[in-house]
Amino acid sequence: MEEKLFCKKDNFGNDRWFFDEDIRLPPLPPGLPHGDRLSYIRNLDLRPDDVIIAGYPRSGNNWLHQMIYMLKEGSLAPPPLFGQDSHVVIENTSENRHILPPVKPRVLFTHLLFKDLPRAVTDKKVKIVHITRNLKDVFVSLHCFTEKIGVYHPPWPEFFATMLDDGYWYGDVFDHVTSWEKAIDDHPEHPFYCVTYEDLTQDAVGHLEHIDQFLETNRGRPFCQAVVEKCHIDNMVNLRMAQDAVIDRNLLFRKGTVKDWKNWFTVAQNEEFEKVVRKKMAGYKSLHIYELE
């Protein structure tokens, strides 16, 4: 029995395909029946010294994952392949698609909500580094990414309106951000480190030093500096491509800049965005990282 795709049209009649109506996983290669895959993820065993990078798609997850992987390994070599038995994305795993084996601490990442992570995350207090990004730039980056890979690529005005309405992969982006903020507040006993993409672009070395301390890897500032230089956007594609002959890693990386949204948003779209974000994120601390002009 194969996983079944769920189609949810946007308000313009464009098809959006997912696994599961609620979680809205991207339609990746099938493994288990969907219900079984969700159960498989929930029961996935983890080590207490594993690390998880979490955040909405296009928030800098790959960049942060690569740097933290180097911290954990104490090496400037890139992460392993996204292969059949060496995947690093938690929700892409199944009986037929395995994450890295638990022979040593692993650096994994996810776009799932905290409540949908494996039970072992809370049972073993697995450390989580959570990243957020100005959602205006997330909108633009996700639009360009889906257009590159040829899935759900309506014109920008339709994509923008859909993201404001109820989002795309992993559901409503505003709900995603606020749900994570609430989970972090509700679990003071859990080890979280929170960072924004914008802060990383301003002082990647400083934040990596703090993460080095958070993870107790103790590599020191010179090593953190070397990691940041190695993981500059101009080097990221070559590092990944050298490790993966199956997937074109050019798809993952774009400009790596801040405020590119200003090249896309019209004045009317910006006003509409700010109206929606004030409504959907009212009362949340993370509202401050979004430019409201």
ZISUL-V447778 format. One record per helix or strand. SS is the DSSP state (helix for helix, strand for strand). FROM is the first residue (numbers start at 1). TO is the last residue. If there is no record, write none. Layout:
# ZISUL-V447778
[[SS,FROM,TO] [SS,FROM,TO]]
This chain:
# ZISUL-V447778
[[strand,6,7] [strand,17,19] [strand,25,25] [helix,34,42] [strand,51,54] [helix,61,73] [strand,87,87] [strand,89,89] [helix,90,92] [strand,94,94] [strand,97,97] [strand,99,99] [strand,107,110] [helix,114,116] [helix,119,123] [strand,127,132] [helix,135,149] [helix,156,165] [strand,168,168] [strand,171,171] [helix,173,186] [strand,192,196] [helix,197,202] [helix,204,215] [helix,221,230] [helix,233,243] [helix,249,251] [helix,260,263] [helix,267,280] [helix,285,289]]
